[in-house]
Structure formats: structure tokens, C-alpha cells
Amino acid sequence: MSFKLGLPIIAIPAIIMGIICIMQWRNNRNREHVIINGQIIGFSKRTNSNGTYFYPIFEYFYNGNTYKNEGKFGTATIKNGKKAPMSKYQEGDEIEVLVFCDDPSTGMINTKGNINLSLYFGMGALALGVLLGTIWFLVWGV
């Protein structure tokens, strides 16, 4: 495959992914939600070639039910043989949980990054797609 064909093959999916992520952010931002208290009850451990990561497991109570979820962001404690900073959460910590009223099982730790992650990713993917598409158009034309 030539470079001339490679740019649109990357640019078009990046633009589509960017639009989908931004639409998901907009839908989540407009969904009815509440902020409630929860608690860190433990950590799950995942290891890959980059190191060992710990993800907080939290529990919250909403409308008479108890839910348990895993945080979206992990913390590396051992990376490439070196000790990295510990998580900002400790077991037993009280946290704020963002809960969507129409699906309370999908609660997430209330941080600005959690609700806006799809916006940031979408804008990056959209910018990459437009940049590659513009380069392709300027160099090779239509």
C-alpha cells in the first residue's frame, strides 16, 4: 500500500471515531445524573509489558441497591523495574460517584476526566483525521 492511499485510510476512520466520541460525550453530558458518596473497597491488578497497574474498585449505594465498579484509570506502581507514584486513592477512602439515573450500574468516580474523556479523545481523533486529510489533499489533490 502506498503512502498516498494510507493517509485517507487513516484519516477517514479517525474523523468518524472523533465524531462518535464527541456525540457520546454530548449525550452523557445531557443525561440526568446525581453525585453520591461511595467508598474505595480495594484494587484490581493488571500486568502487561509496560508494568503493573492497579485500578480502584469502589462501591456505592443508590435507590436501595449496592453497586461495585472499577475505576477507569489505573496507577502504575512498578514500571520498567522502577517504583512509580502510588494511587491517590487508598482502601477505605470516601469518594464522589457520578451515577446516571437511567443506568445506575455504570457509576464512575466523579472526576472531570471521566465525563470529558470521550470529548478529549474525540477532539484529538477528529483533529488527526482532518490534519491527515488536509495533507493528503494538498500533496496529491483530488
Biotite code that builds the C-alpha atoms (Angstrom):
import biotite.structure as struc

atoms = struc.array([
    struc.Atom([0.000, 0.000, 0.000], chain_id="A", res_id=1, res_name="MET", atom_name="CA", element="C"),
    struc.Atom([1.396, 3.367, -0.953], chain_id="A", res_id=2, res_name="SER", atom_name="CA", element="C"),
    struc.Atom([1.621, 6.351, 1.350], chain_id="A", res_id=3, res_name="PHE", atom_name="CA", element="C"),
    struc.Atom([-0.838, 8.158, -0.942], chain_id="A", res_id=4, res_name="LYS", atom_name="CA", element="C"),
    struc.Atom([-3.568, 5.624, -0.133], chain_id="A", res_id=5, res_name="LEU", atom_name="CA", element="C"),
    struc.Atom([-2.540, 5.208, 3.504], chain_id="A", res_id=6, res_name="GLY", atom_name="CA", element="C"),
    struc.Atom([-3.421, 8.743, 4.593], chain_id="A", res_id=7, res_name="LEU", atom_name="CA", element="C"),
    struc.Atom([-7.137, 8.567, 3.682], chain_id="A", res_id=8, res_name="PRO", atom_name="CA", element="C"),
    struc.Atom([-7.355, 5.052, 5.154], chain_id="A", res_id=9, res_name="ILE", atom_name="CA", element="C"),
    struc.Atom([-6.222, 6.517, 8.492], chain_id="A", res_id=10, res_name="ILE", atom_name="CA", element="C"),
    struc.Atom([-7.906, 9.929, 8.169], chain_id="A", res_id=11, res_name="ALA", atom_name="CA", element="C"),
    struc.Atom([-11.458, 8.746, 7.432], chain_id="A", res_id=12, res_name="ILE", atom_name="CA", element="C"),
    struc.Atom([-11.760, 6.324, 10.408], chain_id="A", res_id=13, res_name="PRO", atom_name="CA", element="C"),
    struc.Atom([-10.134, 8.931, 12.685], chain_id="A", res_id=14, res_name="ALA", atom_name="CA", element="C"),
    struc.Atom([-12.740, 11.515, 11.665], chain_id="A", res_id=15, res_name="ILE", atom_name="CA", element="C"),
    struc.Atom([-15.574, 9.010, 12.148], chain_id="A", res_id=16, res_name="ILE", atom_name="CA", element="C"),
    struc.Atom([-14.212, 7.936, 15.558], chain_id="A", res_id=17, res_name="MET", atom_name="CA", element="C"),
    struc.Atom([-13.835, 11.580, 16.570], chain_id="A", res_id=18, res_name="GLY", atom_name="CA", element="C"),
    struc.Atom([-17.437, 12.370, 15.667], chain_id="A", res_id=19, res_name="ILE", atom_name="CA", element="C"),
    struc.Atom([-18.742, 9.277, 17.507], chain_id="A", res_id=20, res_name="ILE", atom_name="CA", element="C"),
    struc.Atom([-16.770, 10.141, 20.677], chain_id="A", res_id=21, res_name="CYS", atom_name="CA", element="C"),
    struc.Atom([-17.924, 13.762, 20.669], chain_id="A", res_id=22, res_name="ILE", atom_name="CA", element="C"),
    struc.Atom([-21.547, 12.631, 20.215], chain_id="A", res_id=23, res_name="MET", atom_name="CA", element="C"),
    struc.Atom([-21.150, 10.181, 23.123], chain_id="A", res_id=24, res_name="GLN", atom_name="CA", element="C"),
    struc.Atom([-19.765, 12.978, 25.316], chain_id="A", res_id=25, res_name="TRP", atom_name="CA", element="C"),
    struc.Atom([-22.685, 15.235, 24.378], chain_id="A", res_id=26, res_name="ARG", atom_name="CA", element="C"),
    struc.Atom([-25.212, 12.502, 25.171], chain_id="A", res_id=27, res_name="ASN", atom_name="CA", element="C"),
    struc.Atom([-23.582, 11.699, 28.539], chain_id="A", res_id=28, res_name="ASN", atom_name="CA", element="C"),
    struc.Atom([-23.319, 15.367, 29.471], chain_id="A", res_id=29, res_name="ARG", atom_name="CA", element="C"),
    struc.Atom([-27.066, 15.806, 28.919], chain_id="A", res_id=30, res_name="ASN", atom_name="CA", element="C"),
    struc.Atom([-28.113, 12.615, 30.745], chain_id="A", res_id=31, res_name="ARG", atom_name="CA", element="C"),
    struc.Atom([-29.728, 13.050, 34.125], chain_id="A", res_id=32, res_name="GLU", atom_name="CA", element="C"),
    struc.Atom([-27.204, 12.165, 36.805], chain_id="A", res_id=33, res_name="HIS", atom_name="CA", element="C"),
    struc.Atom([-26.555, 12.537, 40.508], chain_id="A", res_id=34, res_name="VAL", atom_name="CA", element="C"),
    struc.Atom([-23.381, 12.788, 42.555], chain_id="A", res_id=35, res_name="ILE", atom_name="CA", element="C"),
    struc.Atom([-23.394, 10.456, 45.559], chain_id="A", res_id=36, res_name="ILE", atom_name="CA", element="C"),
    struc.Atom([-20.872, 9.200, 48.093], chain_id="A", res_id=37, res_name="ASN", atom_name="CA", element="C"),
    struc.Atom([-19.007, 5.964, 47.583], chain_id="A", res_id=38, res_name="GLY", atom_name="CA", element="C"),
    struc.Atom([-16.011, 4.171, 49.035], chain_id="A", res_id=39, res_name="GLN", atom_name="CA", element="C"),
    struc.Atom([-12.836, 2.578, 47.690], chain_id="A", res_id=40, res_name="ILE", atom_name="CA", element="C"),
    struc.Atom([-13.047, -1.093, 48.702], chain_id="A", res_id=41, res_name="ILE", atom_name="CA", element="C"),
    struc.Atom([-9.947, -2.478, 47.003], chain_id="A", res_id=42, res_name="GLY", atom_name="CA", element="C"),
    struc.Atom([-7.862, -2.584, 43.853], chain_id="A", res_id=43, res_name="PHE", atom_name="CA", element="C"),
    struc.Atom([-7.683, -4.840, 40.821], chain_id="A", res_id=44, res_name="SER", atom_name="CA", element="C"),
    struc.Atom([-4.226, -5.650, 39.455], chain_id="A", res_id=45, res_name="LYS", atom_name="CA", element="C"),
    struc.Atom([-3.259, -5.865, 35.788], chain_id="A", res_id=46, res_name="ARG", atom_name="CA", element="C"),
    struc.Atom([0.191, -6.567, 34.440], chain_id="A", res_id=47, res_name="THR", atom_name="CA", element="C"),
    struc.Atom([1.405, -6.036, 30.888], chain_id="A", res_id=48, res_name="ASN", atom_name="CA", element="C"),
    struc.Atom([4.724, -5.405, 29.154], chain_id="A", res_id=49, res_name="SER", atom_name="CA", element="C"),
    struc.Atom([4.769, -1.802, 30.440], chain_id="A", res_id=50, res_name="ASN", atom_name="CA", element="C"),
    struc.Atom([4.398, -2.703, 34.113], chain_id="A", res_id=51, res_name="GLY", atom_name="CA", element="C"),
    struc.Atom([1.865, -3.461, 36.820], chain_id="A", res_id=52, res_name="THR", atom_name="CA", element="C"),
    struc.Atom([-1.206, -1.262, 37.192], chain_id="A", res_id=53, res_name="TYR", atom_name="CA", element="C"),
    struc.Atom([-3.763, -1.015, 39.978], chain_id="A", res_id=54, res_name="PHE", atom_name="CA", element="C"),
    struc.Atom([-7.341, 0.125, 39.338], chain_id="A", res_id=55, res_name="TYR", atom_name="CA", element="C"),
    struc.Atom([-9.532, 1.269, 42.246], chain_id="A", res_id=56, res_name="PRO", atom_name="CA", element="C"),
    struc.Atom([-12.645, -0.793, 42.960], chain_id="A", res_id=57, res_name="ILE", atom_name="CA", element="C"),
    struc.Atom([-15.397, 1.265, 44.528], chain_id="A", res_id=58, res_name="PHE", atom_name="CA", element="C"),
    struc.Atom([-18.814, 0.627, 45.970], chain_id="A", res_id=59, res_name="GLU", atom_name="CA", element="C"),
    struc.Atom([-21.847, 2.898, 46.198], chain_id="A", res_id=60, res_name="TYR", atom_name="CA", element="C"),
    struc.Atom([-25.447, 2.704, 47.285], chain_id="A", res_id=61, res_name="PHE", atom_name="CA", element="C"),
    struc.Atom([-28.232, 4.100, 45.063], chain_id="A", res_id=62, res_name="TYR", atom_name="CA", element="C"),
    struc.Atom([-32.025, 3.648, 45.179], chain_id="A", res_id=63, res_name="ASN", atom_name="CA", element="C"),
    struc.Atom([-31.844, 0.728, 47.589], chain_id="A", res_id=64, res_name="GLY", atom_name="CA", element="C"),
    struc.Atom([-29.155, -1.174, 45.659], chain_id="A", res_id=65, res_name="ASN", atom_name="CA", element="C"),
    struc.Atom([-25.429, -1.581, 46.217], chain_id="A", res_id=66, res_name="THR", atom_name="CA", element="C"),
    struc.Atom([-23.179, -1.377, 43.141], chain_id="A", res_id=67, res_name="TYR", atom_name="CA", element="C"),
    struc.Atom([-19.495, -2.167, 42.689], chain_id="A", res_id=68, res_name="LYS", atom_name="CA", element="C"),
    struc.Atom([-17.381, -0.858, 39.802], chain_id="A", res_id=69, res_name="ASN", atom_name="CA", element="C"),
    struc.Atom([-13.772, -0.470, 38.754], chain_id="A", res_id=70, res_name="GLU", atom_name="CA", element="C"),
    struc.Atom([-12.206, 2.932, 38.099], chain_id="A", res_id=71, res_name="GLY", atom_name="CA", element="C"),
    struc.Atom([-11.259, 3.721, 34.502], chain_id="A", res_id=72, res_name="LYS", atom_name="CA", element="C"),
    struc.Atom([-7.764, 4.954, 35.325], chain_id="A", res_id=73, res_name="PHE", atom_name="CA", element="C"),
    struc.Atom([-5.080, 2.744, 36.823], chain_id="A", res_id=74, res_name="GLY", atom_name="CA", element="C"),
    struc.Atom([-1.911, 3.699, 38.627], chain_id="A", res_id=75, res_name="THR", atom_name="CA", element="C"),
    struc.Atom([1.445, 2.138, 37.856], chain_id="A", res_id=76, res_name="ALA", atom_name="CA", element="C"),
    struc.Atom([3.331, 1.032, 40.930], chain_id="A", res_id=77, res_name="THR", atom_name="CA", element="C"),
    struc.Atom([6.065, -0.883, 39.153], chain_id="A", res_id=78, res_name="ILE", atom_name="CA", element="C"),
    struc.Atom([7.064, 0.325, 35.706], chain_id="A", res_id=79, res_name="LYS", atom_name="CA", element="C"),
    struc.Atom([10.168, -0.871, 33.902], chain_id="A", res_id=80, res_name="ASN", atom_name="CA", element="C"),
    struc.Atom([11.656, -2.019, 37.189], chain_id="A", res_id=81, res_name="GLY", atom_name="CA", element="C"),
    struc.Atom([11.233, 1.357, 38.901], chain_id="A", res_id=82, res_name="LYS", atom_name="CA", element="C"),
    struc.Atom([8.707, 2.249, 41.575], chain_id="A", res_id=83, res_name="LYS", atom_name="CA", element="C"),
    struc.Atom([6.187, 4.845, 40.345], chain_id="A", res_id=84, res_name="ALA", atom_name="CA", element="C"),
    struc.Atom([3.936, 7.121, 42.436], chain_id="A", res_id=85, res_name="PRO", atom_name="CA", element="C"),
    struc.Atom([1.111, 5.378, 44.299], chain_id="A", res_id=86, res_name="MET", atom_name="CA", element="C"),
    struc.Atom([-2.547, 5.903, 43.577], chain_id="A", res_id=87, res_name="SER", atom_name="CA", element="C"),
    struc.Atom([-4.212, 8.956, 45.019], chain_id="A", res_id=88, res_name="LYS", atom_name="CA", element="C"),
    struc.Atom([-6.796, 6.554, 46.447], chain_id="A", res_id=89, res_name="TYR", atom_name="CA", element="C"),
    struc.Atom([-6.381, 4.261, 49.413], chain_id="A", res_id=90, res_name="GLN", atom_name="CA", element="C"),
    struc.Atom([-8.692, 1.481, 50.511], chain_id="A", res_id=91, res_name="GLU", atom_name="CA", element="C"),
    struc.Atom([-11.461, 2.930, 52.682], chain_id="A", res_id=92, res_name="GLY", atom_name="CA", element="C"),
    struc.Atom([-11.321, 6.417, 51.122], chain_id="A", res_id=93, res_name="ASP", atom_name="CA", element="C"),
    struc.Atom([-14.639, 8.199, 50.656], chain_id="A", res_id=94, res_name="GLU", atom_name="CA", element="C"),
    struc.Atom([-15.171, 9.340, 47.056], chain_id="A", res_id=95, res_name="ILE", atom_name="CA", element="C"),
    struc.Atom([-17.805, 11.054, 44.944], chain_id="A", res_id=96, res_name="GLU", atom_name="CA", element="C"),
    struc.Atom([-19.515, 8.822, 42.389], chain_id="A", res_id=97, res_name="VAL", atom_name="CA", element="C"),
    struc.Atom([-21.286, 10.124, 39.300], chain_id="A", res_id=98, res_name="LEU", atom_name="CA", element="C"),
    struc.Atom([-24.353, 7.945, 38.665], chain_id="A", res_id=99, res_name="VAL", atom_name="CA", element="C"),
    struc.Atom([-26.584, 8.156, 35.599], chain_id="A", res_id=100, res_name="PHE", atom_name="CA", element="C"),
    struc.Atom([-30.184, 7.861, 36.787], chain_id="A", res_id=101, res_name="CYS", atom_name="CA", element="C"),
    struc.Atom([-31.218, 5.717, 33.801], chain_id="A", res_id=102, res_name="ASP", atom_name="CA", element="C"),
    struc.Atom([-28.386, 3.205, 34.366], chain_id="A", res_id=103, res_name="ASP", atom_name="CA", element="C"),
    struc.Atom([-27.056, 3.354, 37.939], chain_id="A", res_id=104, res_name="PRO", atom_name="CA", element="C"),
    struc.Atom([-24.831, 0.298, 37.446], chain_id="A", res_id=105, res_name="SER", atom_name="CA", element="C"),
    struc.Atom([-22.443, 2.371, 35.313], chain_id="A", res_id=106, res_name="THR", atom_name="CA", element="C"),
    struc.Atom([-21.370, 4.760, 38.085], chain_id="A", res_id=107, res_name="GLY", atom_name="CA", element="C"),
    struc.Atom([-17.911, 6.272, 37.811], chain_id="A", res_id=108, res_name="MET", atom_name="CA", element="C"),
    struc.Atom([-15.567, 8.102, 40.127], chain_id="A", res_id=109, res_name="ILE", atom_name="CA", element="C"),
    struc.Atom([-16.502, 11.764, 39.779], chain_id="A", res_id=110, res_name="ASN", atom_name="CA", element="C"),
    struc.Atom([-13.530, 13.424, 38.142], chain_id="A", res_id=111, res_name="THR", atom_name="CA", element="C"),
    struc.Atom([-13.531, 15.931, 35.333], chain_id="A", res_id=112, res_name="LYS", atom_name="CA", element="C"),
    struc.Atom([-11.562, 13.477, 33.202], chain_id="A", res_id=113, res_name="GLY", atom_name="CA", element="C"),
    struc.Atom([-14.117, 10.669, 33.444], chain_id="A", res_id=114, res_name="ASN", atom_name="CA", element="C"),
    struc.Atom([-17.017, 12.592, 31.964], chain_id="A", res_id=115, res_name="ILE", atom_name="CA", element="C"),
    struc.Atom([-14.858, 14.506, 29.479], chain_id="A", res_id=116, res_name="ASN", atom_name="CA", element="C"),
    struc.Atom([-12.570, 11.660, 28.379], chain_id="A", res_id=117, res_name="LEU", atom_name="CA", element="C"),
    struc.Atom([-14.628, 10.913, 25.272], chain_id="A", res_id=118, res_name="SER", atom_name="CA", element="C"),
    struc.Atom([-14.588, 14.637, 24.375], chain_id="A", res_id=119, res_name="LEU", atom_name="CA", element="C"),
    struc.Atom([-10.795, 14.834, 24.641], chain_id="A", res_id=120, res_name="TYR", atom_name="CA", element="C"),
    struc.Atom([-10.282, 11.623, 22.681], chain_id="A", res_id=121, res_name="PHE", atom_name="CA", element="C"),
    struc.Atom([-12.857, 12.651, 20.071], chain_id="A", res_id=122, res_name="GLY", atom_name="CA", element="C"),
    struc.Atom([-11.303, 16.057, 19.520], chain_id="A", res_id=123, res_name="MET", atom_name="CA", element="C"),
    struc.Atom([-7.857, 14.503, 19.163], chain_id="A", res_id=124, res_name="GLY", atom_name="CA", element="C"),
    struc.Atom([-9.060, 11.879, 16.682], chain_id="A", res_id=125, res_name="ALA", atom_name="CA", element="C"),
    struc.Atom([-11.012, 14.476, 14.712], chain_id="A", res_id=126, res_name="LEU", atom_name="CA", element="C"),
    struc.Atom([-8.003, 16.818, 14.579], chain_id="A", res_id=127, res_name="ALA", atom_name="CA", element="C"),
    struc.Atom([-5.724, 13.968, 13.452], chain_id="A", res_id=128, res_name="LEU", atom_name="CA", element="C"),
    struc.Atom([-8.167, 12.943, 10.717], chain_id="A", res_id=129, res_name="GLY", atom_name="CA", element="C"),
    struc.Atom([-8.586, 16.489, 9.429], chain_id="A", res_id=130, res_name="VAL", atom_name="CA", element="C"),
    struc.Atom([-4.812, 17.066, 9.516], chain_id="A", res_id=131, res_name="LEU", atom_name="CA", element="C"),
    struc.Atom([-4.049, 13.875, 7.580], chain_id="A", res_id=132, res_name="LEU", atom_name="CA", element="C"),
    struc.Atom([-6.864, 14.556, 5.134], chain_id="A", res_id=133, res_name="GLY", atom_name="CA", element="C"),
    struc.Atom([-5.586, 18.092, 4.543], chain_id="A", res_id=134, res_name="THR", atom_name="CA", element="C"),
    struc.Atom([-2.034, 16.856, 3.973], chain_id="A", res_id=135, res_name="ILE", atom_name="CA", element="C"),
    struc.Atom([-3.320, 14.252, 1.534], chain_id="A", res_id=136, res_name="TRP", atom_name="CA", element="C"),
    struc.Atom([-5.398, 16.828, -0.343], chain_id="A", res_id=137, res_name="PHE", atom_name="CA", element="C"),
    struc.Atom([-2.585, 19.411, -0.513], chain_id="A", res_id=138, res_name="LEU", atom_name="CA", element="C"),
    struc.Atom([0.053, 16.910, -1.655], chain_id="A", res_id=139, res_name="VAL", atom_name="CA", element="C"),
    struc.Atom([-1.935, 14.715, -4.031], chain_id="A", res_id=140, res_name="TRP", atom_name="CA", element="C"),
    struc.Atom([-5.142, 16.666, -4.693], chain_id="A", res_id=141, res_name="GLY", atom_name="CA", element="C"),
    struc.Atom([-8.404, 15.032, -5.603], chain_id="A", res_id=142, res_name="VAL", atom_name="CA", element="C"),
])
